[in-house]
Amino acid sequence: MADLEAITDVQPDPKKSAVMGRQYGRRFPLSPDRPLNLGRDEGKMDIAVPEDDQISRFQAVLTWEPTKEKLTVQTRPTSPGYPNPPANQTLIFDEKVKKLVEAPQGKCVVGRGESFWIGQTKFTLHSEEELQRESPVDATIAPRQEEKTRAQLEEIPFANPAAALRAMESLPNAIRSSTTEQALFRQMLRVIMDAMPRADAAAIVRIPPDCPPNEKRLSLLEFNVRPNTSHAQGGFNPSKRLAHRAITERKRSCLHCWSPDATGGGGAELTMAETHVHGVTPWAVCTPFQDGSKYALYVAGQTNGQWNSLDKAAQDKIVNDLTQYQKIGELLVGMIETTLRVNRLTESSKVIRRAWPQSLWKYLDDPAELERMLVPAEKEITTLFCDLRNYSLFASQNSSELLASQREIGNALNTMASTITDRDGVVGGFRGDAALGFWGWPKPQERQVGLAARAAISIAGRLGDWTRSGRCGVGLTHGTAVAGRLGAHDLAVVDLYGPVVNLAFRLEAMTKAFGVPIIVSQEVSKQVAEIDPSGREMLTRLLGKVRAKGFPEPLWAYELYSAPTATLPEWLRDDWARAVDLFTEGKWNDCYEEITTKFPDDPVGKCLIRVMDATKRRPPANWDGSFVPPAPSGSE
């Protein structure tokens, strides 16, 4: 896996008092599956460098190709009319002239270990598996090592609580303004540097998840370095020994003080590297997160006086002073852990929220009320069932392109679900290629039948290609059903139980035989007429007395359709009602004449004719007006 290291050297600006000289660094994992946006806007960019005001809000687009191990950088042109735009240049190092030059057309390609520059930031392509160079302090041993648990540090009083509190006054704003993990780390490092004036650098480090136990690897995720310090000049490089000791071995805050004296600290062969100034004592505190993430806060600096030249009292004073930093560090690490936990819970809640019906979202923050609503109870429910037909055949015919075919089915299911929820309904779930929606739960809804009817008409219209070809139907019923969390109680499944639900399934199945998109029950038809008595928006027409599987008594079925796009003209509505009455009364010759004369192309009329033709237009001896609608010949 590759990542991009960004090191920003911000120079102090005497004209801008808010701009402090500081070195910032972070590393970003590179994803091969999509372009990555680079810029200053931390809320919108994949790779954000908010400290560098010489980088625009949206500076460039990066594309990582792992097979070629190349990163392509394409600078975006400056937006027209933008006041005082940044230079908007991408620079690369030209080996021929030995200096930085602008990338042609703002585009460059870099490989592992290579860099490009934008503004005050150097970007370098790395492999996460690359071994970090050794820290100078790891060239020796620490003559003084102190360890403290979180509980032990809590028992130690603040030596200067006012100073600590002043530094932490910015914590609420830092937490509120942090929309990402990277932003949180960046903001908290600023707080830490303010709270620890003797610290030269602070960082969030991590032991990579795939790091073998016998290796000392360390990832530097985010760091903040004061200018004119050895860490800024030589590059910040934390001690891997200290980090591994704190994170994996001791799992507690560890303080190390090192001595550059070649004659002390355990042997002349273990000497401090020449990059460190003699006559000072380098120190570092590493405080691991206690959440199992293998993250840690690493703070480093140096005090005046060479360790082995100091008497014990002076050494103890240094340790006591730095223990205060351990205490502050532990406190802030606890804050970071809590904030991360809350942020992750918030993100998890967003994901989990999508698994719940939208009508319940407002109750998710009240578990007691939510649990009460989930208890199964009888409700007056309006049920909508929509099914896509021949799904198995469709999947088999497109088996070589399952993702593409599933996408088409998914779009249809999304149309059903969004139409239901847009009209305040609940999506009870998907049954393969079908969707179940209902109204009247968790609380009764005014004119819920009207909402459901409008949803059914909208679905039929939006899935026009499916409904016109007879591959989609909608059944709509209204009545008493048990609603709530049914079945396994360890699942957040809201479902329905009752005859009114089964009837919606049966009516939907009949749409194919009758050749209409929507069939509704008698109760729904009655309420639609009450909601829209003028019939300007939606209408129903009687289809006949049908027998539905699983129901002992026959029942009346109706077609629901939109008045503006009615397939049955208004002036023929009475004639159609007469034809159905003739059919139900067993006067089939008269019915046949009425249908063939006035409704020769009506799919419902053709369905009734199929019933009559099956017995040569003679009603059966036990004819009670009810029938099972037969599908057209040749259909499955």
ABEGO torsion letter per residue (X at the ends): XBBBBBBBBBBBBAABAABBBBBBBBBBBBBAABBBBBEABAAABABBBAABAABBABABBBBBBAAAGBBBBBBBBBBBGBBGBBAGBBBBBBAAAGBBBBBBGGBBBBBBGBBBBBEABBBBBBBAABBBBBBAAAABBBABBBBBBAAAAAABBBABAAAAAAAAAAAAAAAAABABAAAAAAAAAAAAAAABAABABBBBBBBBAABBAABBBBBBABBBBBBGBAAAAAEBBBBAAAAAAAAAAAGBBBBBBBBABAABGGEAABBBBAABBBGBBBBBBBBBBAAGAGBBBBBBBBBBEBAAABBAAAAAAAAAAAAAAAAAAAAAAAAAAAAAAAAAAAAAAAAAAAABBAAAAAAAABAAAAAAAABBBBBBBBBBBBBBBGAAAAAAAAAABAAAAAAAAAAAAAAAAAAAAAAGBBBAEBBEABBBBBBGOABBBBGAAAAAAAAAAAAAAAAAAAAAAGABBBBBBBEBBBBEBBEBAABBBBBBBEAAAAAAAAAAAAAAAAGBABBBBAAAAAAAAAABAAGAABBBBBAEBBBBBGBABBBBBBBBBBAAABABBAAAAAAAAAAAAAAAAGBAAAAAAAAAAABAABAAAAAAAAAAAAAGGBBBAABAGBBBBBBBBGBX
